[in-house]
């Protein structure tokens, strides 16, 4: 039962972080760990090799109740961010 409670709290915590204010806190050059400290664990993620130059491109997707944030990292460093939020 405790595990279920923890999981529910974690889901609720992540949903509360999908705001424009928190997206604004994400800056180019931040690490994946710093992103997760602000936004929590992503809803989905995808990693793929970067052709020719090498390294890894990772895309984090955060999605909840129509709000969506996409963070793109290159070699564990933020390269770009984008967010779409449902008007309240």
JONORDA-V196683 format. One record per pair of residues at least 12 apart in sequence whose ideal C-beta (glycine too) atoms are under 8 Angstrom apart, sorted by sequence separation. I is the first residue (numbers start at 1). GAP is how many residues later the second one is. If there is no record, write none. Layout:
{{I & GAP} {I & GAP}}
This chain:
{{26 & 12} {46 & 12} {47 & 12} {59 & 12} {60 & 12} {69 & 12} {70 & 12} {25 & 13} {26 & 13} {45 & 13} {46 & 13} {59 & 13} {60 & 13} {69 & 13} {70 & 13} {45 & 14} {58 & 14} {59 & 14} {69 & 14} {45 & 15} {46 & 15} {57 & 15} {58 & 15} {68 & 15} {69 & 15} {22 & 16} {44 & 16} {45 & 16} {57 & 16} {58 & 16} {67 & 16} {68 & 16} {22 & 17} {44 & 17} {57 & 17} {67 & 17} {42 & 18} {43 & 18} {56 & 18} {58 & 18} {67 & 18} {42 & 19} {43 & 19} {44 & 19} {55 & 19} {56 & 19} {66 & 19} {67 & 19} {42 & 20} {43 & 20} {55 & 20} {56 & 20} {66 & 20} {17 & 21} {18 & 21} {39 & 21} {43 & 21} {65 & 21} {17 & 22} {40 & 22} {17 & 23} {39 & 23} {50 & 24} {14 & 25} {35 & 25} {14 & 26} {32 & 26} {13 & 27} {14 & 27} {32 & 28} {14 & 29} {42 & 29} {10 & 30} {39 & 30} {10 & 31} {39 & 32} {35 & 36} {35 & 38} {32 & 41} {35 & 43} {18 & 44} {32 & 44} {17 & 45} {18 & 45} {26 & 45} {31 & 45} {18 & 46} {23 & 46} {31 & 46} {30 & 47} {31 & 47} {14 & 48} {19 & 48} {29 & 48} {30 & 48} {15 & 49} {18 & 49} {28 & 49} {29 & 49} {14 & 50} {15 & 50} {18 & 50} {28 & 50} {18 & 51} {27 & 51} {28 & 51} {26 & 52} {28 & 52} {26 & 55} {23 & 58} {23 & 60} {20 & 63} {18 & 65} {20 & 65} {19 & 66} {18 & 67}}
